[in-house]
Amino acid sequence: MEDGIVTEQEIKEQAERIVSILKSMEKNYTEEQQREIKELLVEAGVLFTTSQYHALQSLHF
C-alpha cells in the first residue's frame, strides 16, 4: 500500500495475518475473552463500513 495502490494480494496477505492472530487467540484466551474481542471486532467493522459509506455519500452531488 506504500505506493497508494491496494492489490488483491495485499488484501489476501492482510486477511491471512488476521486469521493467524485469531487462531492464536483461540489457544490463549478464555471463551469470555474471545467473545468480547469478537464483539469488538464486529462493532469496529460496522463503524468502518458505515464511515466509508458516509464518505461515499459525499461524492454524490
N, CA, C and O of each residue as an XYZ file, in Angstrom:
244
protein
N       0.817     -1.185      0.000
C       0.000      0.000      0.000
C       0.868      1.259      0.000
O       0.362      2.368     -0.171
N       2.135      1.087      0.186
C       3.032      2.247      0.188
C       2.963      3.032     -1.113
O       3.214      4.237     -1.133
N       2.622      2.343     -2.202
C       2.551      3.011     -3.495
C       1.195      3.653     -3.755
O       0.966      4.216     -4.826
N       0.285      3.569     -2.764
C      -1.034      4.162     -2.922
C      -2.025      3.276     -3.650
O      -3.154      3.688     -3.916
N      -1.610      2.065     -3.972
C      -2.480      1.111     -4.671
C      -2.630     -0.131     -3.798
O      -1.641     -0.672     -3.303
N      -3.858     -0.574     -3.612
C      -4.119     -1.778     -2.840
C      -4.392     -2.915     -3.818
O      -5.329     -2.850     -4.615
N      -3.574     -3.946     -3.752
C      -3.740     -5.079     -4.652
C      -4.523     -6.195     -3.964
O      -4.655     -6.218     -2.740
N      -5.035     -7.110     -4.768
C      -5.722     -8.272     -4.208
C      -4.767     -9.086     -3.338
O      -5.177     -9.636     -2.316
N      -3.516     -9.164     -3.731
C      -2.513     -9.903     -2.953
C      -2.319     -9.272     -1.579
O      -2.199     -9.991     -0.588
N      -2.287     -7.949     -1.501
C      -2.153     -7.269     -0.216
C      -3.361     -7.536      0.682
O      -3.219     -7.725      1.890
N      -4.534     -7.549      0.086
C      -5.738     -7.856      0.863
C      -5.673     -9.290      1.374
O      -5.990     -9.550      2.534
N      -5.266    -10.219      0.520
C      -5.140    -11.629      0.912
C      -4.138    -11.783      2.052
O      -4.408    -12.493      3.021
N      -3.000    -11.131      1.949
C      -1.975    -11.226      2.988
C      -2.473    -10.652      4.317
O      -2.198    -11.212      5.378
N      -3.203     -9.541      4.259
C      -3.743     -8.949      5.486
C      -4.768     -9.887      6.110
O      -4.782    -10.072      7.327
N      -5.619    -10.475      5.292
C      -6.617    -11.427      5.790
C      -5.928    -12.625      6.452
O      -6.381    -13.100      7.493
N      -4.855    -13.106      5.864
C      -4.114    -14.233      6.438
C      -3.505    -13.863      7.786
O      -3.475    -14.690      8.698
N      -3.019    -12.630      7.922
C      -2.474    -12.184      9.213
C      -3.569    -12.172     10.276
O      -3.345    -12.593     11.411
N      -4.742    -11.694      9.906
C      -5.852    -11.644     10.854
C      -6.260    -13.049     11.280
O      -6.476    -13.295     12.467
N      -6.369    -13.969     10.335
C      -6.732    -15.349     10.661
C      -5.695    -15.960     11.590
O      -6.051    -16.674     12.528
N      -4.440    -15.695     11.347
C      -3.372    -16.209     12.201
C      -3.505    -15.689     13.633
O      -3.340    -16.444     14.591
N      -3.800    -14.409     13.770
C      -3.981    -13.813     15.100
C      -5.184    -14.433     15.797
O      -5.117    -14.752     16.984
N      -6.287    -14.604     15.065
C      -7.487    -15.189     15.662
C      -7.245    -16.625     16.118
O      -7.737    -17.031     17.170
N      -6.498    -17.388     15.342
C      -6.180    -18.769     15.734
C      -5.334    -18.786     17.000
O      -5.532    -19.634     17.869
N      -4.399    -17.859     17.105
C      -3.578    -17.752     18.304
C      -4.432    -17.390     19.508
O      -4.233    -17.928     20.598
N      -5.375    -16.486     19.318
C      -6.266    -16.082     20.402
C      -7.099    -17.255     20.903
O      -7.333    -17.383     22.105
N      -7.547    -18.109     19.989
C      -8.353    -19.264     20.385
C      -7.587    -20.172     21.345
O      -8.178    -20.810     22.218
N      -6.285    -20.222     21.175
C      -5.459    -21.073     22.032
C      -5.172    -20.431     23.383
O      -5.028    -21.128     24.387
N      -5.088    -19.112     23.411
C      -4.576    -18.426     24.594
C      -5.614    -17.692     25.431
O      -5.331    -17.335     26.575
N      -6.817    -17.454     24.889
C      -7.810    -16.654     25.597
C      -8.982    -17.524     26.033
O      -9.301    -18.531     25.403
N      -9.609    -17.113     27.118
C     -10.798    -17.819     27.582
C     -11.946    -17.564     26.604
O     -11.872    -16.670     25.762
N     -13.007    -18.364     26.728
C     -14.163    -18.171     25.854
C     -14.769    -16.782     26.042
O     -15.170    -16.142     25.069
N     -14.838    -16.318     27.281
C     -15.392    -14.984     27.548
C     -14.532    -13.898     26.901
O     -15.069    -12.959     26.314
N     -13.216    -14.011     26.999
C     -12.330    -13.033     26.373
C     -12.504    -13.056     24.853
O     -12.552    -12.007     24.209
N     -12.597    -14.253     24.293
C     -12.801    -14.373     22.848
C     -14.116    -13.733     22.424
O     -14.169    -13.053     21.399
N     -15.165    -13.940     23.191
C     -16.470    -13.374     22.878
C     -16.401    -11.843     22.875
O     -16.937    -11.194     21.978
N     -15.738    -11.277     23.884
C     -15.615     -9.823     23.958
C     -14.809     -9.266     22.791
O     -15.165     -8.236     22.218
N     -13.735     -9.941     22.446
C     -12.895     -9.486     21.342
C     -13.648     -9.584     20.024
O     -13.568     -8.685     19.188
N     -14.383    -10.684     19.840
C     -15.162    -10.837     18.610
C     -16.229     -9.755     18.508
O     -16.468     -9.219     17.426
N     -16.867     -9.433     19.622
C     -17.867     -8.362     19.615
C     -17.216     -7.032     19.247
O     -17.769     -6.256     18.467
N     -16.040     -6.775     19.812
C     -15.305     -5.556     19.482
C     -14.969     -5.508     17.996
O     -15.123     -4.467     17.357
N     -14.512     -6.622     17.446
C     -14.164     -6.661     16.026
C     -15.384     -6.415     15.141
O     -15.300     -5.699     14.143
N     -16.507     -7.006     15.508
C     -17.733     -6.796     14.740
C     -18.127     -5.322     14.773
O     -18.428     -4.735     13.734
N     -18.127     -4.726     15.959
C     -18.515     -3.323     16.088
C     -17.534     -2.404     15.361
O     -17.943     -1.411     14.760
N     -16.246     -2.729     15.414
C     -15.249     -1.941     14.680
C     -15.493     -2.059     13.178
O     -15.354     -1.081     12.443
N     -15.855     -3.254     12.724
C     -16.182     -3.456     11.315
C     -17.392     -2.647     10.892
O     -17.405     -2.066      9.807
N     -18.409     -2.605     11.742
C     -19.601     -1.816     11.458
C     -19.239     -0.336     11.387
O     -19.678      0.368     10.477
N     -18.447      0.134     12.336
C     -18.027      1.539     12.333
C     -17.255      1.867     11.061
O     -17.507      2.893     10.428
N     -16.322      1.008     10.686
C     -15.536      1.245      9.479
C     -16.434      1.286      8.245
O     -16.313      2.183      7.410
N     -17.332      0.312      8.138
C     -18.214      0.248      6.977
C     -19.129      1.452      6.896
O     -19.300      2.033      5.824
N     -19.719      1.831      8.018
C     -20.631      2.977      7.988
C     -19.879      4.278      7.714
O     -20.401      5.162      7.035
N     -18.674      4.401      8.230
C     -17.913      5.625      7.967
C     -17.495      5.700      6.502
O     -17.473      6.784      5.919
N     -17.162      4.555      5.901
C     -16.821      4.543      4.482
C     -18.040      4.875      3.626
O     -17.935      5.611      2.645
N     -19.192      4.329      4.001
C     -20.433      4.621      3.284
C     -20.762      6.111      3.395
O     -21.172      6.743      2.421
N     -20.578      6.652      4.580
C     -20.827      8.085      4.789
C     -19.910      8.915      3.897
O     -20.349      9.895      3.296
N     -18.651      8.531      3.811
C     -17.704      9.259      2.966
C     -18.104      9.166      1.490
O     -17.975     10.139      0.747
N     -18.585      8.004      1.073
C     -19.024      7.842     -0.319
C     -20.249      8.684     -0.628
O     -20.411      9.153     -1.755
N     -21.112      8.881      0.358
C     -22.301      9.685      0.136
C     -21.939     11.111     -0.284
O     -22.649     11.731     -1.076
N     -20.850     11.615      0.242
C     -20.450     12.981     -0.093
C     -19.970     13.103     -1.543
O     -19.868     14.210     -2.073
N     -19.681     11.990     -2.170
C     -19.238     12.012     -3.562
C     -20.384     12.165     -4.533
O     -20.172     12.533     -5.689
N     -21.605     11.887     -4.082
C     -22.792     12.001     -4.910
C     -23.386     13.412     -4.727
O     -23.898     13.745     -3.658
N     -23.313     14.187     -5.731
C     -23.761     15.580     -5.614
C     -25.238     15.666     -5.734
O     -25.801     16.758     -5.661
